[in-house]
Amino acid sequence: MFNLDEALRNHLAQRQKEPKARFVAASVATLSPRSKPGRTMVVAAVAAVADVATVRKTITSMTAVIQWLEKEGAHLYVVDNTLCFRPTDWAQFAIVSPHWRALLHELAAVDQEQKNGSRR
């Protein structure tokens, strides 16, 4: 027999790491009685783009970008004057791409401060 509570709980557990707008859109599309497999992904992708556009408008500093990416689970670090970026979602490239030089300088400055602080 179909148990709606258990199905919803399993669905929520699988999608817990996704950005909220994408998560909500995918949940609604999946649980909709007229849902088609292709439509679910389209709705989720549109929601992800809308979510990134909203984030892009609200982020005002490189520190905020770094904090947002860390909150989303992405890894951003500097090695030998090279910006290394391991995203958790492809939509994060839209945020990092136009600001990569500023992010590199910000992270390099933080690393330098930490090195100088550890020598004292």
Biopython code that builds the backbone (N, CA, C, O; Angstrom):
import numpy as np
from Bio.PDB.StructureBuilder import StructureBuilder

atoms = [
    (1, "MET", "N", (0.842, -1.184, 0.000)),
    (1, "MET", "CA", (0.000, 0.000, 0.000)),
    (1, "MET", "C", (0.888, 1.249, 0.000)),
    (1, "MET", "O", (1.954, 1.256, 0.617)),
    (2, "PHE", "N", (0.456, 2.279, -0.678)),
    (2, "PHE", "CA", (1.215, 3.525, -0.811)),
    (2, "PHE", "C", (1.052, 4.367, 0.448)),
    (2, "PHE", "O", (-0.070, 4.651, 0.869)),
    (3, "ASN", "N", (2.158, 4.761, 1.041)),
    (3, "ASN", "CA", (2.137, 5.594, 2.234)),
    (3, "ASN", "C", (2.679, 6.975, 1.853)),
    (3, "ASN", "O", (3.875, 7.131, 1.609)),
    (4, "LEU", "N", (1.803, 7.963, 1.804)),
    (4, "LEU", "CA", (2.186, 9.305, 1.367)),
    (4, "LEU", "C", (3.210, 9.934, 2.303)),
    (4, "LEU", "O", (4.149, 10.582, 1.841)),
    (5, "ASP", "N", (3.045, 9.754, 3.605)),
    (5, "ASP", "CA", (3.993, 10.335, 4.560)),
    (5, "ASP", "C", (5.402, 9.783, 4.352)),
    (5, "ASP", "O", (6.379, 10.532, 4.364)),
    (6, "GLU", "N", (5.497, 8.481, 4.165)),
    (6, "GLU", "CA", (6.808, 7.869, 3.960)),
    (6, "GLU", "C", (7.420, 8.311, 2.631)),
    (6, "GLU", "O", (8.620, 8.579, 2.558)),
    (7, "ALA", "N", (6.612, 8.387, 1.597)),
    (7, "ALA", "CA", (7.109, 8.839, 0.288)),
    (7, "ALA", "C", (7.605, 10.279, 0.363)),
    (7, "ALA", "O", (8.647, 10.606, -0.206)),
    (8, "LEU", "N", (6.874, 11.132, 1.052)),
    (8, "LEU", "CA", (7.284, 12.529, 1.202)),
    (8, "LEU", "C", (8.566, 12.627, 2.021)),
    (8, "LEU", "O", (9.463, 13.395, 1.672)),
    (9, "ARG", "N", (8.665, 11.869, 3.093)),
    (9, "ARG", "CA", (9.861, 11.873, 3.933)),
    (9, "ARG", "C", (11.093, 11.422, 3.130)),
    (9, "ARG", "O", (12.160, 12.025, 3.245)),
    (10, "ASN", "N", (10.950, 10.379, 2.329)),
    (10, "ASN", "CA", (12.056, 9.903, 1.489)),
    (10, "ASN", "C", (12.442, 10.942, 0.445)),
    (10, "ASN", "O", (13.623, 11.177, 0.190)),
    (11, "HIS", "N", (11.439, 11.555, -0.149)),
    (11, "HIS", "CA", (11.695, 12.583, -1.161)),
    (11, "HIS", "C", (12.425, 13.776, -0.550)),
    (11, "HIS", "O", (13.362, 14.303, -1.151)),
    (12, "LEU", "N", (12.011, 14.196, 0.617)),
    (12, "LEU", "CA", (12.651, 15.329, 1.288)),
    (12, "LEU", "C", (14.085, 14.999, 1.682)),
    (12, "LEU", "O", (14.963, 15.857, 1.589)),
    (13, "ALA", "N", (14.331, 13.783, 2.113)),
    (13, "ALA", "CA", (15.683, 13.381, 2.503)),
    (13, "ALA", "C", (16.629, 13.381, 1.300)),
    (13, "ALA", "O", (17.799, 13.739, 1.434)),
    (14, "GLN", "N", (16.137, 12.988, 0.144)),
    (14, "GLN", "CA", (16.971, 12.957, -1.060)),
    (14, "GLN", "C", (17.313, 14.356, -1.549)),
    (14, "GLN", "O", (18.397, 14.559, -2.097)),
    (15, "ARG", "N", (16.446, 15.304, -1.372)),
    (15, "ARG", "CA", (16.619, 16.641, -1.940)),
    (15, "ARG", "C", (17.065, 17.681, -0.919)),
    (15, "ARG", "O", (17.025, 18.877, -1.211)),
    (16, "GLN", "N", (17.479, 17.266, 0.244)),
    (16, "GLN", "CA", (17.797, 18.192, 1.322)),
    (16, "GLN", "C", (18.968, 19.117, 1.002)),
    (16, "GLN", "O", (19.000, 20.239, 1.507)),
    (17, "LYS", "N", (19.922, 18.697, 0.192)),
    (17, "LYS", "CA", (21.120, 19.492, -0.085)),
    (17, "LYS", "C", (20.917, 20.528, -1.197)),
    (17, "LYS", "O", (21.789, 21.372, -1.404)),
    (18, "GLU", "N", (19.804, 20.486, -1.907)),
    (18, "GLU", "CA", (19.583, 21.402, -3.025)),
    (18, "GLU", "C", (19.228, 22.806, -2.534)),
    (18, "GLU", "O", (18.728, 22.967, -1.421)),
    (19, "PRO", "N", (19.486, 23.824, -3.364)),
    (19, "PRO", "CA", (19.038, 25.176, -3.013)),
    (19, "PRO", "C", (17.526, 25.186, -2.818)),
    (19, "PRO", "O", (16.811, 24.413, -3.455)),
    (20, "LYS", "N", (17.042, 26.055, -1.943)),
    (20, "LYS", "CA", (15.637, 26.023, -1.538)),
    (20, "LYS", "C", (14.654, 26.188, -2.691)),
    (20, "LYS", "O", (13.679, 25.442, -2.773)),
    (21, "ALA", "N", (14.889, 27.151, -3.587)),
    (21, "ALA", "CA", (13.940, 27.368, -4.680)),
    (21, "ALA", "C", (13.866, 26.145, -5.590)),
    (21, "ALA", "O", (12.785, 25.743, -6.019)),
    (22, "ARG", "N", (15.009, 25.567, -5.873)),
    (22, "ARG", "CA", (15.037, 24.378, -6.722)),
    (22, "ARG", "C", (14.379, 23.208, -6.006)),
    (22, "ARG", "O", (13.647, 22.431, -6.618)),
    (23, "PHE", "N", (14.641, 23.086, -4.717)),
    (23, "PHE", "CA", (14.064, 22.020, -3.905)),
    (23, "PHE", "C", (12.538, 22.101, -3.906)),
    (23, "PHE", "O", (11.859, 21.092, -4.101)),
    (24, "VAL", "N", (12.005, 23.294, -3.689)),
    (24, "VAL", "CA", (10.550, 23.477, -3.646)),
    (24, "VAL", "C", (9.943, 23.178, -5.009)),
    (24, "VAL", "O", (8.937, 22.475, -5.103)),
    (25, "ALA", "N", (10.551, 23.711, -6.066)),
    (25, "ALA", "CA", (10.014, 23.486, -7.412)),
    (25, "ALA", "C", (10.019, 22.006, -7.774)),
    (25, "ALA", "O", (9.040, 21.495, -8.316)),
    (26, "ALA", "N", (11.108, 21.323, -7.479)),
    (26, "ALA", "CA", (11.193, 19.897, -7.794)),
    (26, "ALA", "C", (10.198, 19.096, -6.964)),
    (26, "ALA", "O", (9.596, 18.146, -7.465)),
    (27, "SER", "N", (10.022, 19.471, -5.705)),
    (27, "SER", "CA", (9.070, 18.766, -4.841)),
    (27, "SER", "C", (7.649, 18.922, -5.360)),
    (27, "SER", "O", (6.900, 17.949, -5.445)),
    (28, "VAL", "N", (7.286, 20.149, -5.704)),
    (28, "VAL", "CA", (5.929, 20.405, -6.203)),
    (28, "VAL", "C", (5.707, 19.679, -7.520)),
    (28, "VAL", "O", (4.668, 19.049, -7.719)),
    (29, "ALA", "N", (6.678, 19.764, -8.418)),
    (29, "ALA", "CA", (6.529, 19.110, -9.719)),
    (29, "ALA", "C", (6.469, 17.594, -9.579)),
    (29, "ALA", "O", (5.711, 16.939, -10.294)),
    (30, "THR", "N", (7.248, 17.035, -8.678)),
    (30, "THR", "CA", (7.274, 15.585, -8.495)),
    (30, "THR", "C", (5.994, 15.079, -7.849)),
    (30, "THR", "O", (5.472, 14.033, -8.236)),
    (31, "LEU", "N", (5.493, 15.803, -6.879)),
    (31, "LEU", "CA", (4.312, 15.353, -6.144)),
    (31, "LEU", "C", (3.004, 15.717, -6.843)),
    (31, "LEU", "O", (1.933, 15.299, -6.405)),
    (32, "SER", "N", (3.079, 16.484, -7.914)),
    (32, "SER", "CA", (1.887, 16.864, -8.662)),
    (32, "SER", "C", (1.295, 15.634, -9.344)),
    (32, "SER", "O", (2.034, 14.812, -9.886)),
    (33, "PRO", "N", (-0.039, 15.498, -9.324)),
    (33, "PRO", "CA", (-0.654, 14.318, -9.931)),
    (33, "PRO", "C", (-0.438, 14.233, -11.447)),
    (33, "PRO", "O", (-0.471, 13.137, -12.005)),
    (34, "ARG", "N", (-0.218, 15.362, -12.120)),
    (34, "ARG", "CA", (-0.026, 15.360, -13.574)),
    (34, "ARG", "C", (1.452, 15.489, -13.951)),
    (34, "ARG", "O", (1.780, 15.899, -15.064)),
    (35, "SER", "N", (2.308, 15.150, -13.049)),
    (35, "SER", "CA", (3.747, 15.312, -13.253)),
    (35, "SER", "C", (4.279, 14.363, -14.317)),
    (35, "SER", "O", (3.922, 13.186, -14.363)),
    (36, "LYS", "N", (5.146, 14.908, -15.175)),
    (36, "LYS", "CA", (5.859, 14.097, -16.167)),
    (36, "LYS", "C", (7.341, 14.214, -15.845)),
    (36, "LYS", "O", (7.782, 15.278, -15.409)),
    (37, "PRO", "N", (8.125, 13.162, -16.043)),
    (37, "PRO", "CA", (9.548, 13.194, -15.663)),
    (37, "PRO", "C", (10.326, 14.368, -16.254)),
    (37, "PRO", "O", (11.109, 14.994, -15.540)),
    (38, "GLY", "N", (10.137, 14.681, -17.521)),
    (38, "GLY", "CA", (10.864, 15.785, -18.143)),
    (38, "GLY", "C", (10.481, 17.135, -17.572)),
    (38, "GLY", "O", (11.325, 18.022, -17.445)),
    (39, "ARG", "N", (9.231, 17.293, -17.234)),
    (39, "ARG", "CA", (8.742, 18.566, -16.713)),
    (39, "ARG", "C", (9.347, 18.873, -15.338)),
    (39, "ARG", "O", (9.619, 20.031, -15.020)),
    (40, "THR", "N", (9.553, 17.845, -14.535)),
    (40, "THR", "CA", (10.134, 18.040, -13.204)),
    (40, "THR", "C", (11.499, 18.702, -13.300)),
    (40, "THR", "O", (11.782, 19.645, -12.561)),
    (41, "MET", "N", (12.343, 18.225, -14.195)),
    (41, "MET", "CA", (13.682, 18.790, -14.338)),
    (41, "MET", "C", (13.644, 20.202, -14.898)),
    (41, "MET", "O", (14.444, 21.045, -14.491)),
    (42, "VAL", "N", (12.733, 20.478, -15.822)),
    (42, "VAL", "CA", (12.616, 21.829, -16.385)),
    (42, "VAL", "C", (12.201, 22.813, -15.302)),
    (42, "VAL", "O", (12.773, 23.897, -15.190)),
    (43, "VAL", "N", (11.214, 22.440, -14.510)),
    (43, "VAL", "CA", (10.753, 23.319, -13.430)),
    (43, "VAL", "C", (11.879, 23.559, -12.431)),
    (43, "VAL", "O", (12.080, 24.689, -11.986)),
    (44, "ALA", "N", (12.607, 22.517, -12.077)),
    (44, "ALA", "CA", (13.710, 22.661, -11.125)),
    (44, "ALA", "C", (14.818, 23.536, -11.699)),
    (44, "ALA", "O", (15.394, 24.349, -10.977)),
    (45, "ALA", "N", (15.123, 23.386, -12.976)),
    (45, "ALA", "CA", (16.177, 24.195, -13.600)),
    (45, "ALA", "C", (15.786, 25.664, -13.662)),
    (45, "ALA", "O", (16.613, 26.537, -13.396)),
    (46, "VAL", "N", (14.539, 25.946, -14.010)),
    (46, "VAL", "CA", (14.066, 27.337, -14.046)),
    (46, "VAL", "C", (14.117, 27.941, -12.652)),
    (46, "VAL", "O", (14.513, 29.096, -12.492)),
    (47, "ALA", "N", (13.726, 27.182, -11.655)),
    (47, "ALA", "CA", (13.776, 27.680, -10.277)),
    (47, "ALA", "C", (15.207, 27.952, -9.849)),
    (47, "ALA", "O", (15.462, 28.929, -9.145)),
    (48, "ALA", "N", (16.142, 27.114, -10.256)),
    (48, "ALA", "CA", (17.551, 27.321, -9.901)),
    (48, "ALA", "C", (18.092, 28.595, -10.533)),
    (48, "ALA", "O", (18.819, 29.347, -9.885)),
    (49, "VAL", "N", (17.746, 28.845, -11.786)),
    (49, "VAL", "CA", (18.188, 30.074, -12.456)),
    (49, "VAL", "C", (17.596, 31.294, -11.765)),
    (49, "VAL", "O", (18.289, 32.290, -11.560)),
    (50, "ALA", "N", (16.326, 31.222, -11.407)),
    (50, "ALA", "CA", (15.687, 32.334, -10.699)),
    (50, "ALA", "C", (16.336, 32.555, -9.345)),
    (50, "ALA", "O", (16.511, 33.695, -8.917)),
    (51, "ASP", "N", (16.694, 31.476, -8.670)),
    (51, "ASP", "CA", (17.347, 31.583, -7.369)),
    (51, "ASP", "C", (18.714, 32.241, -7.500)),
    (51, "ASP", "O", (19.068, 33.091, -6.684)),
    (52, "VAL", "N", (19.486, 31.862, -8.513)),
    (52, "VAL", "CA", (20.803, 32.462, -8.737)),
    (52, "VAL", "C", (20.664, 33.936, -9.080)),
    (52, "VAL", "O", (21.448, 34.757, -8.605)),
    (53, "ALA", "N", (19.680, 34.281, -9.897)),
    (53, "ALA", "CA", (19.468, 35.687, -10.251)),
    (53, "ALA", "C", (19.137, 36.504, -9.014)),
    (53, "ALA", "O", (19.594, 37.639, -8.882)),
    (54, "THR", "N", (18.355, 35.947, -8.113)),
    (54, "THR", "CA", (18.020, 36.642, -6.871)),
    (54, "THR", "C", (19.252, 36.813, -6.006)),
    (54, "THR", "O", (19.476, 37.889, -5.451)),
    (55, "VAL", "N", (20.053, 35.765, -5.885)),
    (55, "VAL", "CA", (21.271, 35.833, -5.078)),
    (55, "VAL", "C", (22.232, 36.851, -5.672)),
    (55, "VAL", "O", (22.852, 37.619, -4.936)),
    (56, "ARG", "N", (22.362, 36.867, -6.992)),
    (56, "ARG", "CA", (23.290, 37.783, -7.652)),
    (56, "ARG", "C", (22.926, 39.240, -7.339)),
    (56, "ARG", "O", (23.815, 40.075, -7.176)),
    (57, "LYS", "N", (21.645, 39.544, -7.255)),
    (57, "LYS", "CA", (21.214, 40.911, -6.955)),
    (57, "LYS", "C", (21.481, 41.285, -5.502)),
    (57, "LYS", "O", (21.735, 42.453, -5.208)),
    (58, "THR", "N", (21.428, 40.322, -4.592)),
    (58, "THR", "CA", (21.548, 40.632, -3.171)),
    (58, "THR", "C", (22.986, 40.634, -2.670)),
    (58, "THR", "O", (23.258, 41.222, -1.623)),
    (59, "ILE", "N", (23.908, 40.004, -3.373)),
    (59, "ILE", "CA", (25.297, 39.944, -2.921)),
    (59, "ILE", "C", (25.995, 41.249, -3.284)),
    (59, "ILE", "O", (26.010, 41.657, -4.445)),
    (60, "THR", "N", (26.571, 41.894, -2.278)),
    (60, "THR", "CA", (27.176, 43.205, -2.502)),
    (60, "THR", "C", (28.686, 43.214, -2.320)),
    (60, "THR", "O", (29.338, 44.164, -2.754)),
    (61, "SER", "N", (29.263, 42.204, -1.700)),
    (61, "SER", "CA", (30.705, 42.191, -1.474)),
    (61, "SER", "C", (31.258, 40.789, -1.716)),
    (61, "SER", "O", (30.521, 39.803, -1.725)),
    (62, "MET", "N", (32.555, 40.728, -1.907)),
    (62, "MET", "CA", (33.195, 39.433, -2.135)),
    (62, "MET", "C", (33.117, 38.557, -0.888)),
    (62, "MET", "O", (33.021, 37.334, -0.989)),
    (63, "THR", "N", (33.159, 39.182, 0.282)),
    (63, "THR", "CA", (33.010, 38.420, 1.527)),
    (63, "THR", "C", (31.643, 37.751, 1.562)),
    (63, "THR", "O", (31.522, 36.600, 1.981)),
    (64, "ALA", "N", (30.615, 38.468, 1.122)),
    (64, "ALA", "CA", (29.267, 37.898, 1.085)),
    (64, "ALA", "C", (29.190, 36.746, 0.084)),
    (64, "ALA", "O", (28.520, 35.747, 0.343)),
    (65, "VAL", "N", (29.867, 36.879, -1.054)),
    (65, "VAL", "CA", (29.897, 35.800, -2.049)),
    (65, "VAL", "C", (30.540, 34.557, -1.441)),
    (65, "VAL", "O", (30.017, 33.450, -1.569)),
    (66, "ILE", "N", (31.676, 34.752, -0.781)),
    (66, "ILE", "CA", (32.396, 33.629, -0.175)),
    (66, "ILE", "C", (31.539, 32.962, 0.900)),
    (66, "ILE", "O", (31.457, 31.735, 0.958)),
    (67, "GLN", "N", (30.906, 33.761, 1.742)),
    (67, "GLN", "CA", (30.057, 33.204, 2.793)),
    (67, "GLN", "C", (28.880, 32.446, 2.196)),
    (67, "GLN", "O", (28.522, 31.373, 2.682)),
    (68, "TRP", "N", (28.272, 32.995, 1.143)),
    (68, "TRP", "CA", (27.138, 32.327, 0.509)),
    (68, "TRP", "C", (27.565, 30.988, -0.079)),
    (68, "TRP", "O", (26.871, 29.984, 0.081)),
    (69, "LEU", "N", (28.713, 30.975, -0.763)),
    (69, "LEU", "CA", (29.194, 29.728, -1.362)),
    (69, "LEU", "C", (29.509, 28.681, -0.297)),
    (69, "LEU", "O", (29.204, 27.502, -0.475)),
    (70, "GLU", "N", (30.119, 29.107, 0.809)),
    (70, "GLU", "CA", (30.410, 28.167, 1.897)),
    (70, "GLU", "C", (29.121, 27.622, 2.497)),
    (70, "GLU", "O", (29.034, 26.440, 2.831)),
    (71, "LYS", "N", (28.119, 28.492, 2.631)),
    (71, "LYS", "CA", (26.829, 28.059, 3.172)),
    (71, "LYS", "C", (26.175, 27.032, 2.248)),
    (71, "LYS", "O", (25.510, 26.107, 2.712)),
    (72, "GLU", "N", (26.367, 27.200, 0.941)),
    (72, "GLU", "CA", (25.813, 26.273, -0.041)),
    (72, "GLU", "C", (26.617, 24.978, -0.138)),
    (72, "GLU", "O", (26.185, 24.024, -0.786)),
    (73, "GLY", "N", (27.793, 24.943, 0.509)),
    (73, "GLY", "CA", (28.607, 23.733, 0.512)),
    (73, "GLY", "C", (29.718, 23.706, -0.522)),
    (73, "GLY", "O", (30.409, 22.696, -0.652)),
    (74, "ALA", "N", (29.905, 24.789, -1.257)),
    (74, "ALA", "CA", (30.974, 24.850, -2.264)),
    (74, "ALA", "C", (32.314, 25.093, -1.574)),
    (74, "ALA", "O", (32.370, 25.677, -0.492)),
    (75, "HIS", "N", (33.380, 24.642, -2.210)),
    (75, "HIS", "CA", (34.728, 24.861, -1.690)),
    (75, "HIS", "C", (35.425, 25.875, -2.583)),
    (75, "HIS", "O", (35.462, 25.722, -3.804)),
    (76, "LEU", "N", (35.973, 26.903, -1.966)),
    (76, "LEU", "CA", (36.648, 27.981, -2.675)),
    (76, "LEU", "C", (37.934, 28.264, -1.929)),
    (76, "LEU", "O", (37.903, 28.624, -0.753)),
    (77, "TYR", "N", (39.086, 28.103, -2.609)),
    (77, "TYR", "CA", (40.364, 28.314, -1.936)),
    (77, "TYR", "C", (41.425, 28.718, -2.957)),
    (77, "TYR", "O", (41.214, 28.616, -4.165)),
    (78, "VAL", "N", (42.569, 29.180, -2.447)),
    (78, "VAL", "CA", (43.666, 29.639, -3.294)),
    (78, "VAL", "C", (44.868, 28.722, -3.088)),
    (78, "VAL", "O", (45.242, 28.414, -1.957)),
    (79, "VAL", "N", (45.471, 28.289, -4.203)),
    (79, "VAL", "CA", (46.699, 27.498, -4.172)),
    (79, "VAL", "C", (47.640, 28.086, -5.216)),
    (79, "VAL", "O", (47.312, 28.129, -6.402)),
    (80, "ASP", "N", (48.806, 28.536, -4.775)),
    (80, "ASP", "CA", (49.811, 29.104, -5.684)),
    (80, "ASP", "C", (49.225, 30.164, -6.615)),
    (80, "ASP", "O", (49.399, 30.101, -7.832)),
    (81, "ASN", "N", (48.543, 31.118, -6.037)),
    (81, "ASN", "CA", (47.949, 32.236, -6.773)),
    (81, "ASN", "C", (46.943, 31.776, -7.841)),
    (81, "ASN", "O", (46.784, 32.422, -8.877)),
    (82, "THR", "N", (46.272, 30.656, -7.572)),
    (82, "THR", "CA", (45.241, 30.122, -8.458)),
    (82, "THR", "C", (43.966, 29.933, -7.651)),
    (82, "THR", "O", (43.990, 29.348, -6.568)),
    (83, "LEU", "N", (42.861, 30.425, -8.175)),
    (83, "LEU", "CA", (41.571, 30.254, -7.516)),
    (83, "LEU", "C", (41.040, 28.861, -7.834)),
    (83, "LEU", "O", (40.872, 28.511, -9.002)),
    (84, "CYS", "N", (40.777, 28.069, -6.801)),
    (84, "CYS", "CA", (40.228, 26.724, -6.960)),
    (84, "CYS", "C", (38.787, 26.745, -6.473)),
    (84, "CYS", "O", (38.490, 27.281, -5.405)),
    (85, "PHE", "N", (37.905, 26.164, -7.258)),
    (85, "PHE", "CA", (36.474, 26.225, -6.960)),
    (85, "PHE", "C", (35.858, 24.863, -7.219)),
    (85, "PHE", "O", (35.934, 24.336, -8.329)),
    (86, "ARG", "N", (35.246, 24.296, -6.189)),
    (86, "ARG", "CA", (34.541, 23.026, -6.309)),
    (86, "ARG", "C", (33.074, 23.283, -5.959)),
    (86, "ARG", "O", (32.709, 23.296, -4.783)),
    (87, "PRO", "N", (32.235, 23.486, -6.972)),
    (87, "PRO", "CA", (30.831, 23.834, -6.717)),
    (87, "PRO", "C", (30.002, 22.625, -6.300)),
    (87, "PRO", "O", (30.369, 21.480, -6.566)),
    (88, "THR", "N", (28.888, 22.898, -5.648)),
    (88, "THR", "CA", (27.922, 21.845, -5.346)),
    (88, "THR", "C", (26.765, 21.901, -6.332)),
    (88, "THR", "O", (25.943, 20.986, -6.387)),
    (89, "ASP", "N", (26.702, 22.978, -7.112)),
    (89, "ASP", "CA", (25.629, 23.169, -8.082)),
    (89, "ASP", "C", (26.196, 23.971, -9.256)),
    (89, "ASP", "O", (26.936, 24.932, -9.049)),
    (90, "TRP", "N", (25.858, 23.587, -10.468)),
    (90, "TRP", "CA", (26.380, 24.284, -11.645)),
    (90, "TRP", "C", (25.960, 25.744, -11.668)),
    (90, "TRP", "O", (26.657, 26.571, -12.257)),
    (91, "ALA", "N", (24.857, 26.076, -11.053)),
    (91, "ALA", "CA", (24.386, 27.462, -11.040)),
    (91, "ALA", "C", (25.347, 28.381, -10.286)),
    (91, "ALA", "O", (25.318, 29.596, -10.485)),
    (92, "GLN", "N", (26.193, 27.822, -9.427)),
    (92, "GLN", "CA", (27.148, 28.645, -8.675)),
    (92, "GLN", "C", (28.212, 29.256, -9.583)),
    (92, "GLN", "O", (28.825, 30.263, -9.229)),
    (93, "PHE", "N", (28.435, 28.660, -10.741)),
    (93, "PHE", "CA", (29.387, 29.249, -11.690)),
    (93, "PHE", "C", (28.932, 30.629, -12.143)),
    (93, "PHE", "O", (29.760, 31.498, -12.416)),
    (94, "ALA", "N", (27.627, 30.834, -12.226)),
    (94, "ALA", "CA", (27.102, 32.139, -12.644)),
    (94, "ALA", "C", (27.473, 33.230, -11.649)),
    (94, "ALA", "O", (27.601, 34.393, -12.030)),
    (95, "ILE", "N", (27.645, 32.876, -10.392)),
    (95, "ILE", "CA", (28.037, 33.847, -9.367)),
    (95, "ILE", "C", (29.546, 34.060, -9.390)),
    (95, "ILE", "O", (30.009, 35.198, -9.316)),
    (96, "VAL", "N", (30.311, 32.991, -9.491)),
    (96, "VAL", "CA", (31.770, 33.077, -9.391)),
    (96, "VAL", "C", (32.399, 33.654, -10.658)),
    (96, "VAL", "O", (33.349, 34.431, -10.579)),
    (97, "SER", "N", (31.883, 33.285, -11.807)),
    (97, "SER", "CA", (32.507, 33.652, -13.075)),
    (97, "SER", "C", (32.813, 35.143, -13.239)),
    (97, "SER", "O", (33.948, 35.478, -13.580)),
    (98, "PRO", "N", (31.860, 36.055, -13.014)),
    (98, "PRO", "CA", (32.186, 37.472, -13.229)),
    (98, "PRO", "C", (33.082, 38.073, -12.147)),
    (98, "PRO", "O", (33.622, 39.163, -12.335)),
    (99, "HIS", "N", (33.247, 37.390, -11.032)),
    (99, "HIS", "CA", (33.978, 37.957, -9.894)),
    (99, "HIS", "C", (35.240, 37.178, -9.538)),
    (99, "HIS", "O", (35.777, 37.367, -8.446)),
    (100, "TRP", "N", (35.729, 36.314, -10.416)),
    (100, "TRP", "CA", (36.805, 35.415, -10.016)),
    (100, "TRP", "C", (38.074, 36.149, -9.615)),
    (100, "TRP", "O", (38.761, 35.717, -8.689)),
    (101, "ARG", "N", (38.405, 37.248, -10.287)),
    (101, "ARG", "CA", (39.629, 37.980, -9.921)),
    (101, "ARG", "C", (39.506, 38.584, -8.523)),
    (101, "ARG", "O", (40.427, 38.493, -7.712)),
    (102, "ALA", "N", (38.360, 39.198, -8.257)),
    (102, "ALA", "CA", (38.150, 39.797, -6.937)),
    (102, "ALA", "C", (38.146, 38.723, -5.848)),
    (102, "ALA", "O", (38.683, 38.939, -4.762)),
    (103, "LEU", "N", (37.545, 37.574, -6.137)),
    (103, "LEU", "CA", (37.544, 36.473, -5.170)),
    (103, "LEU", "C", (38.960, 35.966, -4.920)),
    (103, "LEU", "O", (39.326, 35.673, -3.781)),
    (104, "LEU", "N", (39.749, 35.863, -5.974)),
    (104, "LEU", "CA", (41.136, 35.427, -5.831)),
    (104, "LEU", "C", (41.905, 36.377, -4.920)),
    (104, "LEU", "O", (42.604, 35.932, -4.010)),
    (105, "HIS", "N", (41.782, 37.683, -5.156)),
    (105, "HIS", "CA", (42.491, 38.663, -4.331)),
    (105, "HIS", "C", (41.996, 38.642, -2.884)),
    (105, "HIS", "O", (42.794, 38.752, -1.953)),
    (106, "GLU", "N", (40.690, 38.504, -2.694)),
    (106, "GLU", "CA", (40.114, 38.461, -1.342)),
    (106, "GLU", "C", (40.633, 37.243, -0.575)),
    (106, "GLU", "O", (41.076, 37.371, 0.566)),
    (107, "LEU", "N", (40.580, 36.074, -1.193)),
    (107, "LEU", "CA", (41.040, 34.858, -0.518)),
    (107, "LEU", "C", (42.549, 34.870, -0.290)),
    (107, "LEU", "O", (43.024, 34.402, 0.745)),
    (108, "ALA", "N", (43.303, 35.403, -1.251)),
    (108, "ALA", "CA", (44.757, 35.508, -1.076)),
    (108, "ALA", "C", (45.091, 36.442, 0.080)),
    (108, "ALA", "O", (46.021, 36.179, 0.843)),
    (109, "ALA", "N", (44.336, 37.536, 0.214)),
    (109, "ALA", "CA", (44.556, 38.468, 1.321)),
    (109, "ALA", "C", (44.254, 37.804, 2.661)),
    (109, "ALA", "O", (44.983, 37.999, 3.634)),
    (110, "VAL", "N", (43.187, 37.027, 2.710)),
    (110, "VAL", "CA", (42.834, 36.321, 3.948)),
    (110, "VAL", "C", (43.920, 35.307, 4.301)),
    (110, "VAL", "O", (44.317, 35.200, 5.461)),
    (111, "ASP", "N", (44.403, 34.562, 3.300)),
    (111, "ASP", "CA", (45.488, 33.604, 3.543)),
    (111, "ASP", "C", (46.738, 34.303, 4.056)),
    (111, "ASP", "O", (47.392, 33.814, 4.977)),
    (112, "GLN", "N", (47.071, 35.446, 3.464)),
    (112, "GLN", "CA", (48.249, 36.205, 3.881)),
    (112, "GLN", "C", (48.100, 36.692, 5.320)),
    (112, "GLN", "O", (49.050, 36.633, 6.101)),
    (113, "GLU", "N", (46.900, 37.174, 5.671)),
    (113, "GLU", "CA", (46.651, 37.619, 7.050)),
    (113, "GLU", "C", (46.814, 36.464, 8.024)),
    (113, "GLU", "O", (47.377, 36.634, 9.105)),
    (114, "GLN", "N", (46.326, 35.291, 7.646)),
    (114, "GLN", "CA", (46.450, 34.130, 8.523)),
    (114, "GLN", "C", (47.911, 33.716, 8.679)),
    (114, "GLN", "O", (48.332, 33.336, 9.771)),
    (115, "LYS", "N", (48.681, 33.786, 7.607)),
    (115, "LYS", "CA", (50.106, 33.455, 7.693)),
    (115, "LYS", "C", (50.841, 34.458, 8.568)),
    (115, "LYS", "O", (51.674, 34.071, 9.387)),
    (116, "ASN", "N", (50.544, 35.735, 8.404)),
    (116, "ASN", "CA", (51.182, 36.772, 9.217)),
    (116, "ASN", "C", (50.784, 36.649, 10.681)),
    (116, "ASN", "O", (51.605, 36.874, 11.570)),
    (117, "GLY", "N", (49.538, 36.297, 10.933)),
    (117, "GLY", "CA", (49.063, 36.134, 12.305)),
    (117, "GLY", "C", (49.681, 34.937, 12.989)),
    (117, "GLY", "O", (49.893, 34.965, 14.202)),
    (118, "SER", "N", (49.978, 33.879, 12.240)),
    (118, "SER", "CA", (50.557, 32.674, 12.847)),
    (118, "SER", "C", (52.037, 32.849, 13.161)),
    (118, "SER", "O", (52.584, 32.098, 13.968)),
    (119, "ARG", "N", (52.697, 33.824, 12.540)),
    (119, "ARG", "CA", (54.118, 34.060, 12.790)),
    (119, "ARG", "C", (54.355, 34.863, 14.057)),
    (119, "ARG", "O", (55.465, 34.866, 14.590)),
    (120, "ARG", "N", (53.348, 35.530, 14.533)),
    (120, "ARG", "CA", (53.525, 36.384, 15.717)),
    (120, "ARG", "C", (53.708, 35.591, 16.962)),
    (120, "ARG", "O", (53.870, 36.163, 18.040)),
]
sb = StructureBuilder()
sb.init_structure("model")
sb.init_model(0)
sb.init_chain("A")
sb.init_seg("    ")
for serial, (resi, resn, name, xyz) in enumerate(atoms, 1):
    if name == "N":
        sb.init_residue(resn, " ", resi, " ")
    sb.init_atom(name, np.array(xyz, "f"), 0.0, 1.0, " ", f" {name:<3s}", serial, name[0])
structure = sb.get_structure()
